[in-house]
Amino acid sequence: MSSRRALTRCLLGMVWLAAWAFVPATYAQPPARALAPWVDVHLHLIGGRGQQQDFAGAVDVAIQEMDRFGIAMAIVLPPPQVDAQQVYDAFAFVGALQRHRDRFAYFGGGGVLNSIIHRYADPATVTDAVKRDFTAAAGQIIDSGAIGFGEMAALHISATTGHPYEFVHADHPLLRVLADVAARRDVPIDLHMDAVDGEMPTPPRFATLPNPPKLADTMGGLVRLVAYNPKAKIVWAHGGSDPLGAMTPAAIGRLMDAHPNLSVSLRIVGAQAPMMNKALTGTGLDPDWIELLTRHAARFLIGTDSFLVSPSVRGGGPGVGFAARNTPKLRATVHFLSLLPLDVAAKIGRENAMRIYKLPPR
């Protein structure tokens, strides 16, 4: 009798294991760390304000998080800033990156160049002299060691107090100048452009100043930018978590089909995040996204848009508030990569970044 009970328990255990093997991966416990090292192409450091900036402390926090979630290397970008802010650029934090030169590279222009673009938001104010000065400043950024330009803003919705509203069409004259410089220097442009397909009322979630009551179309400008100089590599940031609703897999697919110089970095968020067109849902990978990611596997990267804050920073601000979202986003990103086919995960998680950003082998 005891041997029969033992056999029954064994058979039941085998059935349970077989059943568990067929449970979709999305219902299993997401991995805490990526199965393979990956590259984050969109990371911000918050070191404080004024003369007391502590980017070294922010770098230490970044290294801890990178080790925790399996990030082999990260690209640091200054956020897209305007004159009304205390503008800083890569020169503020590049020294702090030197202790970990094998783990970081950086973009420049999110402070200096972006503020110039929005200072001359009206195309009629962009003179030949402005273009010459802008071209020289862009060249100096690459000569100083930056591997690309960003974070540059076309439409940048204000999401909280102190977070700027910014708008120019993506084919603004100075963004065209930047595309020409980027093509000559063979470096990418990281573009923040919240997608609007035709004029629309500002959604209630964002219907407070400084956002305007209506948002202008942005998709037309992006089409014109990528067509303007096909040799300029444009990386459209924040795919996979869309605040306004027009950054759909179908829209991205049409652009990618027509313009080989367009890539998209993915900002993966959890199921509860108040975003649209999410690549990762509560039940797994969105079917439209998985089709697009597979079809254009060589054109997507991971850019978490994480904000790493130095422990010495006191007070609030948008960057400090956004930092609270880091862990959920990083966990969601690791889970997202674990659900992709292995060859697609390798390209999106690592190989595309190495190729598009010309990163040295690690």
FENFENRA-V909783 format. One line per field, one symbol per residue. psi: psi as a letter, one per 30 degrees, with the letter a starting at -180 (. if undefined). A space follows every 10 residues. Layout:
psi=???
This chain:
psi=eeeeeeeeee eeeeeeeeee fgkkffflkk kfkkfkklkj gjkkkjgalb fgkifeeeee eeeeeeeegg jelkkkkklj llffljklaf fefeeffffh fffkllllff deeeeeefeh ejfffjleee eeeeeeeeee eefffkglkl kkkdkjkkfl kfjkkkklkf gkeffeeeee eeeefhllkj kjjkkkilkl kkkefghlkg klfkklkfee eeeeeffejf fkjkjjlglf jkffffilee eeeeeeefjf gklkkkjkll ffkillhkek afgakkeeee eeeeehfggk lkjfhkjjkk ffkkableee effffeeeee eeeeeeeffl keeeeeeefe eeeeeeghkl k.
